[in-house]
Amino acid sequence: MALRISENTMVTDLNGEIIATATRTPDGWHVTTWPRPLDRNSAITAMLLAERVITHGENDLCVMEWRRELAHG
C-alpha cells in the first residue's frame, strides 16, 4: 500500500492499483470513498480506511471504528 499526499491531491494504491483518491477544494477534501468533504486529517483516515477494507474486510474492528470516527467528525 502506498499513500501519496501532495498539496492538493491524495492517492492510495494497493499493488499498483489506485483504490481511492482525494482532491482539495474550497469546501474541504473530497475523497472518492466518502460521501462528504473532510478536513485534511480525516481525508487521510478515509484513504487508509479504503485500503483497510480491501485487506481486512468490512467487519474488521479498525474499519468499523474509523468509519464511526469519520461519521462524527
Buried (B, 14 or more C-beta within 10 A) or exposed (E): BEBEBEEEEBBBBBEEEEBBBBBBEEEBBBBBBBEEBBEEEBBBBBBBBBBBBBEEEEEBEEBEEBBEEBEEE
